[in-house]
Amino acid sequence: MDQPGYDYHIDIPGTTIFDGKQAMKGYALNKMCYDFNRAENREGFKADEEGWMEKYGLNEGQKQAIRDRDILKMIEEGGNIYYLAKLAGIFKLSVQDVGGLQTGRTTEEFQDYLKSQA
């Protein structure tokens, strides 16, 4: 429900807003990532990424983002960062690596930024 004076679809340059439209767009990707809560599913993905993406019905944009290891593109393709965290872990990316990507910083620059905010 919209609140008076609140622009629900605010445009923040460079930011993908995760709303209902994005949730629908990313349903298959997020479902696949949710299933990475189980170690055997993470191992299955590592053994056959293409087969795994096909099994979950990912669209070509989502598949290419995964092939490219492009977390920001996965977000644009409807990925929810909370679900993508498991996939990032498979790719050996930490939360701070992803934070750096999201803010246009290297991991080290992002870590320095976090320390400066303490």
Buried (B, 14 or more C-beta within 10 A) or exposed (E): EEEEEEEEEEEEEEEBEBEEEBEEBBBBBBEBBBBBEEEEBBEBBEEEBEEBBEBBEBBEBBBBBBEEBBBBBBBBBBBBBEBBBBBBEBEEBEEBBBBBBBEEBEBEEBBEBEEEEE
